Amino acid sequence: MKLLAITLAVVSLDLVVADTWDGYRHQAVLARARDAPLPNGWRQISACSVDYGQRRVFAPHSALSIQHNLLLRNTPNTCLQRCALSGFGYALLTNGNECWCSASEPVINEKYSWNCNKRCSGDRSQNCGGRFHSTVYAHHYLAIYPSLASTLGNNAPVEWPIVHECLKDTSLGKGILQEPILVSDMNLNTPHMCVALCGSKQMPVAGVEDSGKCLCSKGLLPEVSMDSFKKPNSQCNMACTGNSKMRCGGEKRLTLFRDSKWKRYVKGK
């Protein structure tokens, strides 16, 4: 009986020591996360969430999720700035060198923070998630930095200039754009969200319409004159679903952008 009691006491002590050590590690990880500066507007919403298999933070097949893989200089600051400039309001860091951006609301399965102790590839003093675990962030403006929104002027995202301000569109791009045409209804639509989506699909022409619609295509129909579709710019004045300060076309009215870096863009007449 004495031997059993001593054994139980040792096991209990080991558990207490383990719990205490785990507690210290937990607090240390949280302290590093708190001390790491974040860009304006961002906040951490999960110190460490499960992120694999059927328990992914961002839907892996969602058209609104994009991945930036193997960043040699990954840090929370770098990742969040990258996501914001692409128009995404949610971000996660995982495995030290991966940065994910999304417009889809994340699914959080909180775990102990020490599962997210992979050192950032860009700053070994900071953590960037872990193996099959991610640190998750959200931006209070969701679609875009307020400071960036105020400087946009004509709403044209960087490197995606407007090619047609307002076109009549009664058939979701058919007769204007080359097929296939990807049409998405987006609750967080902005010009930036739309061009980011189209860019991730390797489609260099993007269009916003009816507040929440985003159209993507490989190019304009070369044999069609756009003059026959042109409408006054005032008819493309519907507020975007993702940012009421920005404009996303109108009812059956389309604003078109193109990726200026795309060499094979087919220009309509």
C-alpha positions, 0 to 999 in steps of 0.5 A: 500500500505504501508503495502504491501511495508513493507511486500515485504521489509521484505521478500526481507530482509529475502531472502538476509539474507538467501542467505548470510547465505547459502553463508557463509555455502557454503564457510565453507564447501569448506574451510573444503574440501580444508583443509583436506589432500588427499593422493598423486595423488588424487583431488576432482572433485565435492564438492557435487553431487546428488547421488540417483535414476537415478542420481547415480554418479557411475552406480549401476549395473556396474561390475566396481563399488564396495561399502565399506559399513558402515566404522566405521573410514571413512575419505576421506584419508582412502577411497581414499587409499582403492580405490587406493590399490584396483586399482580404480581411482575414489572414492566417500564418502557419508552419512558419513560412506560409501566409493565407488570405481569405474573404471567407469567415474562418472556422476556429477550433482553438488549441493550446498556443504552444502548438503554434510555436514555429518560428517565422521565416522572416523573424526568428523572434516571432511565431508563425503558426505551427504544423497543422495549426494556424494563428488567425487574424481579422481586419476590422474593415474586412475588405480594405484598409480605410487609408487605402480606400480614401486614396483610390479615387476612381476605385481602380486597384493598383496594377488593375486599371479601369478599362471601361467605366460603365457598360450595359450588361444584360447577360452577365458578361456574355456578348462582352467577355470571352467565355468561360466567364466566372461569375461570383456573388460576393458578400464582401465584394469590392474592386480589390476583392474581385481582381484578387479573385480573378487574378487567383484564377489566372483571368486578367479581366475583372468586372464588378456589377450590381454591388455584389457580383464579380465577373472574371474572364480571359479577355474582351471579345475582340470583334465587339465594339464596346461603344455600343455598350457604353453608359453614363458613369453615373449609372455605375454608382451602386455601393459595394457589398464589402465597402459602402464607400466604394462603387461596384457597377450598377443594376445590369451595369458593369465596370471592367478592370484588367491586369496591366501585367498580363501580356495576352490580354485581348483588347476589344474595339 
